[in-house]
Amino acid sequence: MSENATFSISKVELENFMVALTAFARAVTTTNVWIGRLVSYVVLILFILLLSDVIMRYVTQSPISWSALASKMIFGVYAIIGGGYLLARRDHVNVDLFYAHFSARKKALTDIATSFLFFLFLGVLLSESYSMAYDSISRLEVSYETTWRPPIWPSKSMIFVAAILLLLQGIVKLIADIMILMGREVDESAFGPVVDDDTGEKESV
């Protein structure tokens, strides 16, 4: 086999690998965006619960006994599950004093260099949330704060699920940063928005 043929095969294999990476990134990003948009409607449920409790408290002098705990459980899931969505949209808060003025390649290099902190945090979160979820599910844990004793193992399990989703989106972000350093075009529909250096604006996912 000639040297040119070997190079051609290697190039084809690289392109196939990039196609597979893009497909993986698109699946993760689409999942996180879909979940984020779906969970956003949970705020309406939370609003109705709290409003109903206020009305019952002042109209009938008898607040809904289970609304406070239900609201806390719903908000807990709402707050934790949005991590992957925020990362997919690049909406986490950044300290942009210096970072905002970096070029795309310098931003990518900075993100890669500091990514170990993200993955260290996720490692601890995954370990602790798995232990908590496993223990809660195995006991079918319920809350004793009220007489109706609602199951809380689903809420605790969602912390582990959210950690996995955030980890996967973090891997997608890392891949995108490496692609930028390599000078390859990043498909924003798969990897999430890339900040424009001049305007600082982002394309929608």
N, C-alpha and C positions, 0 to 999 in steps of 0.2 A: 504494500500500500504506500502510495506516495506521501510526501510530507504535506502537500497541499490538501490531499484528501483527508489526512488526519486532522488538519486544522479546520477543515470544513465540518467534519463530524463534531469536533469539539465546540465549534460555534453553534451548530444546530442544537447540541445538547444544552448549551448555556441558554439559548433562547427558549427551549422547552422548559428548562428549570425556572426561568423568569416568568413564563406563562403560568406555571404551577404556583409560584409565589404570589402572583397577582390574583389568581383564582382564590387562593387561601385568604389573602388580604380582603378581597371583595366579600367573601362569605362572612368573615369576622366583622368587618365594618358595617355591612348591611344588617347583620344580626343586632349589633349594638345600637345602631340608629333606629331600627324598628322597635326594639325593646324600649329605648329612651322615649320615643314618641308615644308609644302605647302607655307607658307608665306615667307620662305627663298628665293623662286624664284622671289619674288617681287623686290629683289635687281637688278635682270636683267632688269626689266622694268624701274626701277629708273636709271640705268646706261644708257639705251638706250635713255631715255628722256634727261638726262643731256648731253650726247654725241651729240645728234641731235641739241640741243640748241647751243652748242659750234660751231659745224660745220656751222649751219645757221648764227651764229653771225659773223664768220670770213670769210665765203665764200660769202654769199649774203648780208652781213651787215644788216641783218634783223632777229634778234633773234625770237624764237617762243614765242609769248606773254603769252601763258598759261602754258609753261613748268615749270617755277619756282614754281607757285602755285600748280600745279599738283604734282610736286616732293615733295613739303612740305607736302601735304596731304597724299601722299603714304608713305613717311618716318614716319609720325606721327603714322599711323596705324601699320606700320612695327615695330616700336620701342615699342609700348605699348602692342601689342598682344603677344609678345614673353615672357612675364613674367611667364605665366603658364608653358611654355615649359622649360624655364631655371630652374624653381623650380623642375620640373619633372626629369630633368637631373642632378640636384644638381650643376648647373653651375654658380649660383650667387657668387659674390666675398665675401669671408669670411676673417675676421682677424684671422689668424691661429697661432698667436704667442703662445697661450696656448692650444687652442681648438684642434689643429692638433695632440697633444700628448695625448689627452683623449682616454679612452677606448670607445667602442661602447655604452655601457650603460651610461657612464658619458656624452658622446655627446648627447645622447637621452634625458637625464635628463636636461642638459643645454638648449637644444632646446625647451623642454616643458616649462621650467621656463621662457624663454624669448619669448615664442610664443604670449603672450598677446600684445607685441609691434607690432608684425606682424598683428594680428587681429584688433588692434586699428587703425593702418594705413589703413587697408582694409575697416574698418567701415567708416572712413572719406572719403576714395576714392569712395566707393560705393554710399554714400549719395550725395557727390558733383557731381559725374559723372552721377548719375540718374537724378538729377535736371537739369544738363546741357543738357543731352540727351533728356529729356522730353520737355524742352523748345525749343530746336532746332528742334525736330521732329514736334511739334505742329505748328511751324511757317514755316516748310519746309525751314529752313534757307539756304541762299546762301551767297557766298562771293562776296563782292563788290570791291575786289582788282583789278579785271580785268573786261573787258567789257563782257566776256562770262559768268560771274556769275555762277560758278559751284555750285551745292548743297554741303554743308559741313555737313549737318545733318548726313549722313552715317558715316563720319569720327568721329564725336563727339559721336555717338552712340556706336562705337567700343570701346571707352574708358570704358564704362559701361560693355560691354561684356567681355573685357579683365580683368576687375576687378573681375567679377564673376568666370572666369576661374582660375584666380590666387587664389581666395578664396577657391575654391573647391580643388585645388592642395595643398593648405596649410593645409586643413583639412585632406587630404590623408597623408601628411607628419607627422602631429600630431598623427594620428592613428598608423603609422609605428613606431614612437618613443615610443608610449605607448606599442606596441607589443614587442619592444626590451627590455623595462624595465620588461615586464612580462616574458621574456625569450622565447617568441614564435618566430618561424621562419618567416621571412619577405619575401614574394614573390616579388622579384625585378622586375619581369615583370608587376606586378600590382602596386606596391608602388614606383617604381623608384629605382635607384641604391643605394646600401649601401656601404659606404666607407670602404675599407679593412683597418684594424688597422695597419697591418705591412707594406703594400706597398703603401697605400693611393690611390690605383687605384679603378676605378669604372667600374662596368659592364654596358654595353650598354643597353638602354631601347629598 
